[in-house]
Amino acid sequence: MAVSLSLIGAGKMGTFHLKKFAALPPGAVQLLGFFDADANRREQTQSEFGIKAYSDIAELFFVSDAVVIASPTPTHFDFTLKALQAGCHVLVEKPVTLLVDEAEELVATATLNKLLLQVGHLERFRFRELARNIPLHGIHRIRIERLSTASGREQSLDVVSDLMVHDLDLVQHLVEGIPSQIDIHEAKEVKGVWEEVSARLEYPTGTVVEITASRIASENRRQIQIGREQGDLLFDLQNNRVFGNGEPRELSLDALALQAASFIDCIENRKAPLVSGAEAVRSLQLVRRIIDGLTDRPVPSGETIQPDAPTLPQRF
């Protein structure tokens, strides 16, 4: 039987989600309806997808098996909690919430009601495919850059919560434990919002992670360099390429489509999601530690991050 799916938030990201779910094999999903407060988006979404716009969220949740939450981040907690309380499985965009205690409450509610809570850290799906069959043990160093020339979908959201959270999720996946120390190296604030942040995370195992996120960079770049016992690796997340571990290779993949298919598969077969609510809580804890570090650290308004240009090992 098809999973009846609804959407909260029919903006740019929400529309992307609908397209991916609509493209799943026939019989997998029934696109039931959506909710959005914007009248223009309601009209456009109804016209494009032929699904009903609901004005009553409770009614929408009542008739749905599962819900995708793609509304602005400050609304994630309220919508996700109501969906879980109504008995719906949930895929919620990242960050799961703004506050750790809210995220923990969502995890507890999902567990109590035996429901799936998956969080939209879709870079995990991309990385899974790029890193397939590549040994990733013995990691001693990670360097991550997520640089963008454009502001994010939510301009009031700081760059740590908006962009860096993707990479903090990957770090939590790659490195065991909790950082023993987090230092803020550089940061830049624009109109009261952190737009560029560079941090260093040190783990009890000795692994060091240097991570930079920017929405005001001079170029777009998303990459992870990993130093490990078997040799260095470079994952070009922007172009789906991997250097190291043999010859360079490039993959054709759609991380958002993989995430959509995985969500339905987990519901139908009662599987654990690739990115659970509990994992999202741990990433959010790192987000909050970094933001707290920014708050405690005076940063001149003109201070700018200037990351070194990436240098690849000769064998790459």
Buried (B, 14 or more C-beta within 10 A) or exposed (E): EBBBBBBBBBBEBBBBBBBBBBEBEEEBBBBBBBBBEEEEBBEBBBEEBEBBBBEEBEEBBEBBBBBBBBBBBEBBBBBBBBBBBBEBBBBBBBBBBBEBEBBBBBBEBBEEBEBBBBBBBBBBBBBBBBBEEBEBEEBBBBBBBBBBEEBBBBEEBBBBBBBBBBBBBBBBBBBEEBBEEBBBEBBBBBEEBBBBBBBBBBBEEEBBBBBBBBBBBEEEBBBBBBBBEEBBBBBBBEEBBBBBBEEEEEEEBBBBBBBBBBBBBBBEEEEEBBBBBBBBBBBBBBBBBBBEBBEEEEBEEEEEBEBEEEEEEEEE
